[in-house]
Amino acid sequence: MQIPDPLLLDTSRGDLLPQTRFNATLNAHGLYDGLRFIVRLSPRVHELIASLPNGVRFSSDATFEQMQAFSTYLHETIHWWQHIGSTCGFMMSLSYPAQTHANLLHLRKFLDQVGRVKPIRAWAEMNPGPRDMASPRATANIIINNQFDIAAYRFLATNPERAELLVNNTMFESLAHTYNIALSNGVMALSSTFDRELEFIPDPRSWQKELRKLRQSKEPGYFYGSPIGLSPVGAFHIFEGQARFAQLQYLHFATGGAFDWGDAAAAGMLSPIYMAAFEDFLARTEFARPDTIDHPTVALFMLVCDIAMNPAEAFPFPVLVPKFFIIDVDPGMRFIYLSVIVKHQFPEMRTAITEYSASEYVDVSTKLCRALSTFTPLEIVQEINRWVENGPAFKDCLARHDAGKADALNLPLQVLFGQFASYARDKACYPHILCWPGAHMAGHNVSQDSIGLFSRQSPMFIDRAEDEMIVPIVRTGLDEATVMETFQEFYGGYALYDLTYQWITTPGPFTYNFRWLQPNGTDEQIKAWADRIFTNAYGVSPDDFTSLQA
């Protein structure tokens, strides 16, 4: 076995914390930025990926160096799948657009009531007047609270173990309130784009009345000041665990089993951020540590990750049992409950997955989800496929996605849902490949299905090796000019979300940190581009605002 090169192996966080610099990364081998939907690779990894044969054939003709580089690209691609293909990740990806969509009318009302001042937080602190619903202060409170709750959801779902300061903030209402605001606004942003009559998308009003009753009856987790129980595991740990173990499986199978735990440890691939979820899983199930990377226990862990990151309640199905709303939608709590269910009800699952097959996926996931009283990941994607088959706006969105296009109405949401629906279509056919991609990208399980799926579900955006430019990946058969136009319009929406966030939160003049989108543009050109987008949305220019000091 050749010695692994740590300079080619992934060290990303893969979380939703924004990056400030986006050139081909030099201080890590791969990164996924979940707020900007960008995969970043080091120049050397770019070079080695480019040297792979057309179609990315995973066979013995690839060098070990190429295998390592590809494993990093696979790791980051899985982060893309997690953020755009799982229901938890998709709702977190929608949360940034949802912060603007939820506040759009309130922000325009604030302009009418107060005028062009920023940040709104500072204005609210300086004007503690009446809070009746018609007052400017009430408008400001709605805007600030919406933004806070949606951001809090993103943090709590991702890193609950770091959330002590957040939940002790006086603005924090409760876990149920935070999750409800974020998920309801994500769902309503989709509804306003695809399903105004709520024929397919669940209506949040159907469960909000019951959540209010639970708050009034002082159900823990549902009222202000309630004791808060946070999971030690969050989406960050689950995402990193799943991506790392898929990467390890790829290297194991690509080397004919030669690459194993000792090699992974020597390469620094078993550090705590990647192992936290797996260690928790072993502790709760009381399973022995597996001897090899291809042990069935590893495959079971990855399937538990898949179920944990795919809650069905609130999206795409209604909340059926409001009392269990928090447990049902929180990925970390789902992970813990699933691990405990395995221990007490299905200890035989430790050795159940040996072929990485669709039948094993269906059998094990169905048993676990029935025990958890929730929908399976397959039932979730089948529901999304039903929307696409029967809802004209959904069907049109996916058809445009397949052509590299998107409708102009709420274009960023069109792009994101098109990708989500595309992933759901593939997952309905190949759930086992998407659950255990490393095992299907090398060795005896490699097939045209797995290679074709990987090509179709490649990340949408990536950095270039030679400069700071972020570019779209042009999938086979698509027109490059069309894809580039969609890319530019998509990130126009990102500029609006960023400037809106600054308007609500950030003291001082507006800043324009968009050089990663236009590395060759002047500061003046970048500012003019972003200002036009803001003006089109709100009818005023950022230059017209007075900056307040908190």
HELIX and SHEET records of a PDB file:
HELIX    1   1 PRO A    6  LEU A    8  5                                   3    
HELIX    2   2 PRO A   43  ALA A   50  1                                   8    
HELIX    3   3 PHE A   64  GLY A   85  1                                  22    
HELIX    4   4 THR A   87  GLN A  113  1                                  27    
HELIX    5   5 ILE A  120  MET A  126  1                                   7    
HELIX    6   6 PRO A  136  THR A  158  1                                  23    
HELIX    7   7 PRO A  160  ARG A  162  5                                   3    
HELIX    8   8 GLU A  164  VAL A  167  1                                   4    
HELIX    9   9 LEU A  175  PHE A  194  1                                  20    
HELIX   10  10 ARG A  205  GLN A  216  1                                  12    
HELIX   11  11 ALA A  235  ALA A  254  1                                  20    
HELIX   12  12 TRP A  261  ALA A  266  1                                   6    
HELIX   13  13 PRO A  272  THR A  285  1                                  14    
HELIX   14  14 PRO A  296  ALA A  308  1                                  13    
HELIX   15  15 PRO A  322  PHE A  324  5                                   3    
HELIX   16  16 PHE A  325  VAL A  329  1                                   5    
HELIX   17  17 PRO A  331  GLN A  345  1                                  15    
HELIX   18  18 PRO A  347  THR A  351  5                                   5    
HELIX   19  19 ALA A  358  LEU A  372  1                                  15    
HELIX   20  20 PRO A  377  ASN A  390  1                                  14    
HELIX   21  21 PRO A  392  ASP A  402  1                                  11    
HELIX   22  22 LEU A  411  CYS A  429  1                                  19    
HELIX   23  23 PRO A  431  CYS A  435  1                                   5    
HELIX   24  24 PRO A  437  HIS A  440  1                                   4    
HELIX   25  25 GLY A  443  ASN A  445  5                                   3    
HELIX   26  26 GLN A  448  ARG A  456  1                                   9    
HELIX   27  27 GLU A  480  THR A  505  1                                  26    
HELIX   28  28 ASP A  523  TYR A  538  1                                  16    
HELIX   29  29 PRO A  542  ASP A  544  5                                   3    
SHEET    1   A 4 GLY A  30  ASP A  33  0                                        
SHEET    2   A 4 ILE A  38  LEU A  41 -1                                        
SHEET    3   A 4 PHE A 461  ASP A 463  1                                        
SHEET    4   A 4 ILE A 470  PRO A 472 -1                                        
SHEET    1   B 2 VAL A 117  LYS A 118  0                                        
SHEET    2   B 2 THR A 546  SER A 547  1                                        
END                                                                             
